Amino acid sequence: MVRKYSMRSDAANKVSKNFRLREFASKDGADEVLIDDDLLTLLEAIRSEAGDKAITINSAYRTQSHNQAVGGVWNSQHVQGKAADIVVEGTDPLTVGQIAEYILGNRGGIGVYQTFTHVDTRTKKSRWDQRSGHQVVVSGWPGWKEDDMDISKLTDEQILELANRMTEVLGKQPPSD
C-alpha cells in the first residue's frame, strides 16, 4: 500500500525500523511524500542481507515536476512512491543489485548505475545496467547466494550474460606468469 505523509508534520518520524520520512522526500521541497510499504520492506531486507550496513537514499519520492526536471521517465516509479536510488555503505552497486535480485525474484525493478542502485516495487520484473552510461536491458543479477548461482536454473540468455561479464572482468586483469 502506498501511504501519503507530510514533511511539515512528519519529517523526523521513522517510517520503518531504519528510515525516517525526510530520507524519502522529493528534492524540490514538496510537503507531500508518497512511500510504498513494500519499498520499505525491500529496503530493510537489503540492509539486513548486506550485514546491517547503512543505506543512503539518494532519491526516492519525486513530484511529477521534479521528476521531469531531473530527466526521469514520465511513468517513473519514483513519482508513485515505489522507487529509491540507494547506496549501501561499503558495497558496490552491482552487489547491491545482486542482493535486490535475491530478494525480489521475478518482480520489481533493479537498475545498476556507476555510483548507485535503483530498486523499485513494480509488479513486473525489469532489470537494466546503466554503468556504461547507456541503458542495457539485462535478464537479472544472480550471484548473491550460492543457490542463486545454480547454473542448471539459468536461461541461455543469463549464461551468455554471465560469460560476457566474466570475459570483461578477466580482460581487466594483468596477465599472470
N, C-alpha and C positions, 0 to 999 in steps of 0.2 A: 504494500500500500504506500502510495506517495503522500507524504504529510506536508502541510504548509506551516511555516514558522515565521516569526517576526524578529528581525535583528534588533529592533528597538527594545523589545521586552525580553528576548531570549538569547542574545548573542553569547553570553558566557556560560549558558547552560549546556550540560552534557546531553548529547543525543544518543550516545551509546557508551559503553564502558571506557573507551579511549579517545572519543572525539567530541569536540564542542561545536555548537552550531556555527560559530564565526568561521570555522575552517571550510565550511561549505558555501559561504555567501558569495554572491556574484560580485565581481571586482568593480562593478560600476556603482556600488553603494546602494543598491536597491534594498528596501526593507524586507520584502518577501523572499523566503528561501524555501525551495522545494527539495525534499530528500526522500528517496525511496527506502523503505525499511529493508528491502533485500540488498540495497547498496551498502547499508550499514553492516549488515550481516556478512557480506562479502569482504568488506574492508577489515572487519575484526578477524575473519578467518585467515585472510592473507597475513595479517600481523602475527597471528598465532603460528601459522605454518612457517613463517620466516624467523621464528625463535623469539617472538615478542619484541621485535625491533620496531622502533618508532616509524610511523608513516607520516610524511609531509604531503598534504594535499595542495597541489599547485593550482588546480581549477576543479570545481565541482559544479554546483548550480550556476547557470548563466541565464540572465534575462535574454529575450529574443534580440534586443538591440545590442547588448554586449556581445552576444554570440556572433552577430553579424559583423560587429566592429573588429573582432579578432579573426575573422575569416572562417568561422565554423559553418558546417553544412546546415541547410535550412531545417532538416529534421533531426538535429543533434540530440543525443541522449542527455547532454548537459542541460538543455532547455527543459527537459522533462524531470530533472532531478534524479536521473538514473545513472549518472556517469561521474567519474573522478579521474583526473590525471594525477598520478602519485609517484612518489619516490620513497623507497624503503631504505632506511638507514643502512649503509654499507653493502647494499645489494644492487647489482647491475640490472638494468631494465629487462633484459632477456630472462634472467632468473625470476624476476617478479612476474613476467608473462607466463613462465612455466608453472609457478605456484598458482596463479589465477586459472590456468588451464586445468590443473589438477582439481581445483575446487569447482569450476563452472561446468566442466564436461562439454556437453553438446548444446549449451545455451550461453547467452551473454556475449559481450564484445570485448576483445583484447587487442590493443594496438601497442606495438613496441616501438619506441622512438629512441633517439640517441641518449636523451637525458632523463626520460620518464616513461611510465607505462600507463596507458589508458585502459580503464576497466569499466564495464557497464553491465546493466542487468536486463538488457533487451531479451525478448523471449527466444529469438532465433540466434544461432551461432554465427558470429562474424569475427574474423581474425585478419590482421594486417601487420606488415612490417614497414616502418617508415624510417628506419635507421639510415638508409642511404640518402634520404631527402626526397625520395619518390615512394609513393604508396604502392606496395606489392601485396596482393591478396595471398594469404597462406592458409593451409588447412588447419594449423594449430601449433601449439608449443609444448610437445611432450617432453618428458625427461625429469620432472621434479621428483617423482618417487620411482623406485625400481620397477614396480609393477606397471608404471606408466610407460615404460620403455619395452614392453613385451613386443618384439618385432612381429610376431605372428598376428598381432592385433592391428598393425599399421596398414594403411592403404598403400597402393603403389605410389600415389602422389606424395604421401608422407615419407616413404622410404627414399624417393628421389630428392625430396627437400632435405632430409637428414644427410644424405650423401653429399649434396651441394654445400651444406653448412660445414660438414667435416672437411671437404676439399678446401673451402675458404679458410678455415682455421689452420689446417696443415700448411697451406700455402704461405701463411704469415710467419711460420716458424723457421728459424735458421736451419740450414742443413746440418745433420749430425755427422760425426766422424764415421 
